[in-house]
Amino acid sequence: GPWSQAASGWFPSAGLPERTALHKYTSVTFDAVVDDTAVFLTSPNDVQIYPRKDETYACGFPRMEDLPASPLDISPCDTIATQLKQEATSCSSLLESSATKTTA
């Protein structure tokens, strides 16, 4: 994951790379249950939709940017979250009519 590069400092003898990819994705969780098929949209925004037991998770819009030391310090970009919701809901009327539970 995006914080993997920190592991090289935790385990210096493991030979882990000091620099890894730092793609930050925006994610949205929908309060809807869809069938058990993951969806990967062919779009410049790399939108991916994953069904879960009691919700649906969507992510996309990768950006290269530095991440804070703690995931709790990440704040979502409302504009990108809205665009992600639009792309994800264009695939499913169930998602379109459901509430968004979280955005990160």
C-alpha positions, 0 to 999 in steps of 0.5 A, a space after each residue: 500500500 501507499 505506506 509500504 515505504 515506511 516498512 523499509 525503516 522498520 525492517 532494515 535487514 529485509 532489503 525492502 525498497 525505500 521508495 514505492 508508488 505513492 498513488 493516492 486514490 479517492 474512495 466512496 462507500 455506498 449503502 447498497 448491496 449489489 451482486 458479487 461482481 467486481 467492476 473495473 471501468 475503462 476510463 482515465 480515472 481508473 474507477 473500480 467497484 467492489 461489492 462487500 457483504 453489506 455495502 459497495 466500495 468504489 475507488 479511483 482517480 489516482 494521483 501522485 502526491 505525498 501522503 501524511 504519516 497517518 491515514 487519519 490525517 487524509 481529508 477527501 477532495 469533495 470535487 473528486 469524490 463527487 466525480 467518483 460517485 458519478 462514474 460509479 453510479 453510472 454503472 448501477 441504478 442501485 448505487 444511484 439510488 443509495 446513500 453514500 456512507 463514507 468518503 475518504 
